[in-house]
Amino acid sequence: MAKIAARSLLPSDHFRGSSNATVMLLEYGDFECHRCVAAFHTLKDALHWLDDSVCFVFRHFPDIERHSHALSAAQAAEAAGSQGKFWEMHDSLFSNSPNLADPQLIRYAEQLGMTLDLFNREMLEHTHTGKVNDDCTAAAEQGVDETPAFFINGVQYKGDWDLDSLLDAIEDAGVRVAEQRAKSY
């Protein structure tokens, strides 16, 4: 049986699209996971087609036993978020994975025009550990044991992550993908 997750946004969630969208696509991910990197590219294409008809939410689920930089990367994304640049850092981390050691994280923050003193302080003080841990707890409560893990309108999606399969699943959840694609031509 498919696992069910809440279909509402948490105050701490980062999302793209409209919070009132017909479909909520939730990902639990790890910036150092090669499968998450592949899914990132597929999601980028899918969200291009779907625009605001889908609310895409990203939550952290770093595999700290296999990925030595995953926790720091998640904290870097949250530190960027405190400066209004979560999605820019999210994209940078996935685009540059697996190069996620602390010096690279600082370089990415600098490239994004962040206030480095604040970024470095939040990283050193582990300011965002609670948020990352909350995401991990929510993932575990939903039975997530690997990344990426997707939920579409609260139901765990176990299909392929290629563009067509993902768009078909989103369409099944209520978004007219064919109409969205036709608008963009």
C-alpha positions as CSV (number, residue, x, y, z in Angstrom):
1,M,0.0,0.0,0.0
2,A,1.3,3.5,-0.8
3,K,2.4,5.7,2.1
4,I,0.3,8.8,2.6
5,A,1.8,12.1,3.6
6,A,0.2,15.3,4.6
7,R,-0.8,17.4,1.7
8,S,-0.4,20.7,3.4
9,L,2.6,23.0,3.6
10,L,4.5,23.3,6.8
11,P,5.6,26.9,7.8
12,S,9.2,25.9,7.3
13,D,8.7,24.4,3.8
14,H,10.4,25.7,0.7
15,F,8.2,25.5,-2.3
16,R,8.0,26.5,-6.0
17,G,4.7,27.3,-7.7
18,S,1.5,28.2,-6.1
19,S,0.6,27.0,-2.6
20,N,-3.0,26.7,-3.9
21,A,-2.0,24.5,-6.8
22,T,-4.1,21.4,-7.6
23,V,-1.2,19.1,-7.2
24,M,1.5,19.1,-4.5
25,L,4.7,17.3,-5.5
26,L,6.9,16.7,-2.4
27,E,10.4,15.4,-2.7
28,Y,12.6,14.2,0.2
29,G,16.1,14.5,-1.2
30,D,19.8,14.4,-0.5
31,F,22.1,16.8,-2.4
32,E,24.9,14.3,-2.6
33,C,22.7,11.4,-3.9
34,H,23.4,10.7,-7.5
35,R,19.8,9.5,-8.0
36,C,18.6,12.8,-6.6
37,V,20.8,14.7,-9.0
38,A,19.3,12.8,-11.9
39,A,15.8,13.5,-10.5
40,F,16.7,17.2,-10.2
41,H,17.2,17.5,-13.9
42,T,13.9,15.7,-14.7
43,L,12.1,17.9,-12.1
44,K,13.5,21.0,-13.7
45,D,12.1,20.0,-17.0
46,A,8.7,19.0,-15.5
47,L,8.3,22.2,-13.6
48,H,9.1,24.2,-16.7
49,W,6.0,22.6,-18.3
50,L,3.8,22.8,-15.3
51,D,4.5,26.4,-14.1
52,D,2.2,27.3,-11.2
53,S,-0.2,24.3,-11.6
54,V,2.0,22.3,-9.3
55,C,3.3,23.2,-5.8
56,F,6.8,21.6,-5.6
57,V,8.1,21.1,-2.1
58,F,11.7,20.1,-1.2
59,R,12.5,18.5,2.2
60,H,15.8,17.2,3.4
61,F,16.7,13.6,3.9
62,P,20.5,13.4,3.9
63,D,22.0,10.0,4.1
64,I,24.9,10.9,6.5
65,E,26.2,7.3,6.6
66,R,26.9,7.2,2.9
67,H,27.3,10.8,1.9
68,S,29.8,12.7,4.0
69,H,28.8,16.2,2.8
70,A,25.0,15.7,2.7
71,L,24.2,17.2,6.1
72,S,26.4,20.2,5.5
73,A,24.9,20.7,2.1
74,A,21.4,20.6,3.6
75,Q,22.4,23.1,6.2
76,A,24.0,25.3,3.5
77,A,20.6,25.3,1.6
78,E,18.9,26.4,4.8
79,A,21.5,29.1,5.5
80,A,20.9,30.3,2.0
81,G,17.1,30.2,2.7
82,S,17.6,32.5,5.6
83,Q,18.9,35.1,3.1
84,G,16.1,34.4,0.6
85,K,18.2,32.2,-1.7
86,F,17.1,28.6,-0.9
87,W,16.2,27.7,-4.4
88,E,19.3,29.3,-5.9
89,M,21.5,27.2,-3.5
90,H,19.3,24.1,-4.1
91,D,20.0,24.4,-7.8
92,S,23.7,25.1,-7.3
93,L,24.2,22.2,-5.0
94,F,22.5,19.7,-7.3
95,S,24.3,21.2,-10.3
96,N,27.7,20.9,-8.6
97,S,27.2,17.6,-6.8
98,P,29.3,15.8,-5.5
99,N,31.5,18.8,-5.0
100,L,30.0,19.7,-1.7
101,A,32.9,20.1,0.8
102,D,32.8,23.2,3.0
103,P,35.1,25.3,0.8
104,Q,32.8,24.7,-2.2
105,L,29.7,25.5,-0.1
106,I,31.2,28.9,0.8
107,R,32.2,29.5,-2.9
108,Y,28.6,28.8,-4.0
109,A,27.3,31.2,-1.3
110,E,29.7,33.8,-2.6
111,Q,28.6,33.2,-6.2
112,L,25.0,33.7,-5.1
113,G,25.8,37.1,-3.6
114,M,25.1,36.0,0.0
115,T,26.3,37.8,3.1
116,L,29.2,35.5,3.8
117,D,29.6,36.4,7.5
118,L,26.1,35.4,8.2
119,F,26.3,32.3,6.0
120,N,29.5,31.2,7.7
121,R,28.2,31.9,11.2
122,E,25.0,29.8,10.6
123,M,27.1,27.0,9.2
124,L,29.6,27.0,12.1
125,E,26.8,27.2,14.7
126,H,24.7,24.6,12.9
127,T,21.7,27.0,13.1
128,H,19.5,25.0,10.8
129,T,20.1,21.5,12.2
130,G,16.6,21.5,13.7
131,K,14.9,22.2,10.4
132,V,16.9,19.4,8.7
133,N,16.2,17.0,11.6
134,D,12.4,17.9,11.4
135,D,12.4,17.0,7.7
136,C,14.2,13.7,8.4
137,T,11.7,12.9,11.1
138,A,8.7,13.6,8.8
139,A,10.3,11.4,6.1
140,A,10.8,8.6,8.6
141,E,7.2,8.9,9.8
142,Q,6.1,8.4,6.2
143,G,8.3,5.3,5.7
144,V,10.9,7.0,3.5
145,D,14.1,5.0,3.5
146,E,15.9,6.2,0.4
147,T,16.2,9.2,-1.8
148,P,14.7,10.6,-3.8
149,A,11.3,9.9,-2.4
150,F,8.3,11.6,-4.0
151,F,4.7,12.2,-2.8
152,I,2.0,13.4,-5.2
153,N,-0.9,14.9,-3.3
154,G,0.1,13.0,-0.3
155,V,0.5,9.6,-1.9
156,Q,4.0,8.1,-2.3
157,Y,5.0,7.9,-5.9
158,K,6.9,4.7,-6.7
159,G,7.1,5.0,-10.5
160,D,10.0,6.0,-12.7
161,W,11.4,9.5,-12.6
162,D,11.8,10.0,-16.3
163,L,10.0,13.1,-17.6
164,D,7.0,11.3,-19.3
165,S,6.3,9.0,-16.3
166,L,6.4,11.8,-13.8
167,L,4.2,14.1,-16.0
168,D,1.7,11.2,-16.4
169,A,1.6,10.7,-12.6
170,I,1.0,14.4,-12.1
171,E,-1.6,14.5,-14.8
172,D,-3.4,11.5,-13.0
173,A,-3.4,13.7,-9.9
174,G,-5.3,16.5,-11.6
175,V,-3.1,18.7,-13.8
176,R,-3.8,18.8,-17.5
177,V,-0.2,18.4,-18.6
178,A,-1.0,18.2,-22.3
179,E,-2.7,21.6,-22.1
180,Q,0.3,23.0,-20.2
181,R,2.7,21.7,-22.9
182,A,0.5,23.1,-25.7
183,K,0.6,26.6,-24.1
184,S,4.4,26.7,-24.2
185,Y,4.6,26.1,-27.9
